[in-house]
């Protein structure tokens, strides 16, 4: 079964969830150095999911606007594959 982007997006923990579940959470307080580690972890997670979304959504256009055979990746299928609203 092919994963849909919605299935992938629904499994991404929020920044708050990552911080709360973190080993750095000390009673609701996180040192700024540890917070930066969590920010990097969160960004890397979204980059991995973004790449997966692009691989799932990228489409090849076989004809240009004039009907000529010109296979290329549809730019919009890549730029729209991962909405910024997914970063929470």
C-alpha positions in Angstrom: 0.0 0.0 0.0 1.3 3.4 -0.9 1.3 5.9 1.9 -0.6 9.1 1.2 0.7 12.4 2.4 -2.2 12.8 4.7 -1.2 9.5 6.4 2.4 10.7 6.7 1.4 14.2 8.0 -0.9 12.8 10.7 2.0 10.9 12.3 4.3 14.0 12.7 4.5 15.0 16.4 4.1 18.7 17.1 7.0 20.7 18.5 5.2 20.9 21.8 4.9 17.0 21.9 8.6 16.6 21.1 9.6 19.0 23.8 7.2 17.5 26.4 8.4 13.9 25.6 12.0 14.9 25.5 14.6 13.6 27.9 15.6 17.3 28.4 12.2 18.2 29.9 12.9 19.0 33.5 9.5 19.6 35.0 8.4 21.8 32.1 11.8 23.6 31.8 14.3 23.0 29.0 17.7 24.6 29.0 18.3 26.8 25.9 21.1 24.5 24.6 18.8 21.5 24.9 16.0 23.5 23.2 18.3 24.1 20.2 18.9 20.3 20.0 15.2 19.8 19.9 14.7 22.4 17.3 17.3 20.7 15.1 15.6 17.3 15.7 12.2 18.8 14.8 13.6 20.5 11.6 15.3 17.2 10.5 12.1 15.3 11.1 10.2 17.7 8.8 12.9 17.6 6.2 12.6 13.8 6.0 8.9 13.9 5.8 9.1 16.7 3.2 11.3 14.5 1.0 8.9 11.6 1.3 6.0 13.8 0.4 7.9 15.1 -2.7 8.7 11.5 -3.7 5.0 10.6 -3.4 3.7 13.7 -5.1 6.2 14.4 -7.9 4.6 13.9 -11.3 6.1 13.8 -14.7 4.6 16.0 -17.4 5.0 14.3 -20.8 3.9 17.2 -23.0 4.6 20.9 -22.9 2.0 23.6 -23.2 2.2 23.3 -27.0 1.5 19.5 -27.0 5.0 18.6 -27.8 6.5 15.6 -26.2 8.8 17.0 -23.5 9.0 14.8 -20.4 9.9 16.8 -17.2 9.0 16.9 -13.6 6.0 19.1 -12.9 7.4 21.9 -10.8 4.2 22.6 -8.9 3.9 18.9 -7.8 7.2 19.5 -6.0 6.7 23.0 -4.6 3.2 22.1 -3.4 4.0 18.6 -2.0 4.7 19.8 1.6 2.6 22.6 3.0 4.4 24.9 5.6 1.2 24.5 7.7 2.5 21.1 8.6 5.3 22.6 10.8 3.7 23.1 14.2 
